[in-house]
Amino acid sequence: MLFNSVTFLVYFLPLTFAGYVACFRFGHGRLAAMWLTAASLVFYGWWRPETLPLLIGSILFNYWLGGKLLENASRSLLVFGIVANVALLGVFKYTAFATDISNHAFGTHLVVPAIVLPLAISFFTFQQIAYLVDAHDGAVTEHNFLNYCLFITFFPHLIAGPITHHREMLSQFGNPDRFRPRWDLFTVGVTLFLIGLFKKVLVADPFGSSVTPIFNAAQAGPVQLVEAWAGAIAYSLQIYFDFSGYTDMAIGLGLLFGISLPPNFNSPYKARNIIEYWSRWHMTLTRFLTAYIYNPVVVALTRRRAAKGLPLPKRGKMTPGMFLTLVALPTVLTMFVSGVWHGAGWQFVIFGLLHGCYLVIAHAWRFMKTRRGIPLDGGGRWRVAGSVLLTFLCAMVALVFFRAPDVPTALNVLGGMIGLHGTTLPSPVRALPFAEPLAAAAHIGIGKLSLFDASLAVRIVLFLTVVWALPNAYQWLRDYPTALSMNTKPSWLEQFMSAARWRPKLGYALAVGGFSAMSLLYVFSSAPTEFLYFQF
């Protein structure tokens, strides 16, 4: 079931909220938790009911194993649990990819039947692995079956995140007061949800309509410079507003039911470097990868160096050899896992390794600046703007692989972006002074472009301005509770406009209502589209 569908908006959400309120008024918080768990299972099974037993079986297995680990912190039992979860994920998500690799590498002719990827399997697998690891380490303080079920299935985050952590969610589910309807949270939640809906249906989806023909053309052959750049930038904006919109809707839905979800998206295109970018983009995935892959690998490598009598970093200072072993290697490995987690295909491997290389370069640059006593984040406005633009361009190159159905398609787009496949400027350029003589001198054509038009150019400029200049939803709502521990800095716009901060007033209600009416008209007049992160 999609958040942007008539089924969800007209039937599921009102009925679920009415049942939630009734459970509290005529029962208690535990009854509300049971109702939300049941509703979440219906939500999950709506698309393919046959995948519901897999989710329930995974919950039962991991809850049982978590209890065993709380009784006996057996390392072998933990390894068994992790392997079982990863194997389940591997069978459904990577069997076809592994078979294709085997056929190419060893000349085999293996054929596997088509496997339907269960929704959200990557998300609930990571959540449950974290629970098992923390149960083994003694960091789990609550083991209640109903709370655990709701922790995994809570429908606002179930399908595409945020990847929640048991520590932040079980404490809320175990508190009956959290299930008390609060109309202040309801107001903020509805506002966030409607902002997210607008981003999805009126910004992201129209960009998607422009992106698809360009990448389809790139799959068939080369694309020229203007269209390649338009496709890459438009997709960067599509996934930005799609993922941002889903996150806003998920956190807003959580607030409707008195539950705060962790932040997952915080204006990543404003990041000054790729390290900051990953602290803003899919923040809960970054948190998981850091806590359960990067840190354990660094600890293991540090212990190995110590056992061999090799020098260790002191006061943050390290030699190039230490940097390579303790920073570069764990970083590339972690981002490789991130790439493979996102999808089964060489394009996702390259996506992860590219970001691994970006991060290593960024850390090396910071390491060099630290050694020379240069401030890490110094510089004037132009230097900051240059850093933001460079970070965006690096992320955009990686996103070309993320969007492409295969590596050759991505290379066709990137080849077009560097001018390998020719350049044709759009017809309106003829109106510029000396445009035609200069184009002829540079051997550049001017003519009609089938995959690029003025409306796409206007939308790209408009929404890049929105991304870089305007406050995000959490800055606008920063005086009110939104996501868990969401620390938002004031936007620069606040010093000029009081409207840069939301208030529960009639004017704001009318403004949000106007945009929401446009979104709902679009929803009721067209078929809903999936969120891009549903495929994971």
Secondary structure as UniProt FT lines:
FT   TURN            3..4
FT   HELIX           7..12
FT   HELIX           13..26
FT   HELIX           29..45
FT   TURN            46..47
FT   HELIX           49..51
FT   HELIX           52..71
FT   HELIX           75..106
FT   TURN            119..120
FT   HELIX           121..136
FT   TURN            137..138
FT   HELIX           145..153
FT   HELIX           155..158
FT   TURN            159..160
FT   HELIX           166..173
FT   HELIX           176..179
FT   HELIX           183..198
FT   HELIX           199..204
FT   HELIX           205..220
FT   HELIX           225..256
FT   TURN            257..258
FT   HELIX           268..270
FT   HELIX           274..278
FT   TURN            279..280
FT   HELIX           283..289
FT   HELIX           290..294
FT   HELIX           295..307
FT   TURN            308..309
FT   TURN            315..316
FT   HELIX           320..323
FT   HELIX           324..328
FT   HELIX           329..342
FT   HELIX           346..371
FT   TURN            372..373
FT   TURN            376..377
FT   HELIX           381..403
FT   HELIX           407..417
FT   TURN            418..421
FT   STRAND          424..426
FT   HELIX           427..431
FT   TURN            433..434
FT   HELIX           435..441
FT   TURN            442..443
FT   STRAND          445..447
FT   TURN            450..451
FT   HELIX           454..469
FT   HELIX           473..476
FT   TURN            477..479
FT   TURN            484..485
FT   HELIX           492..495
FT   HELIX           498..500
FT   HELIX           506..525
FT   HELIX           532..535
//
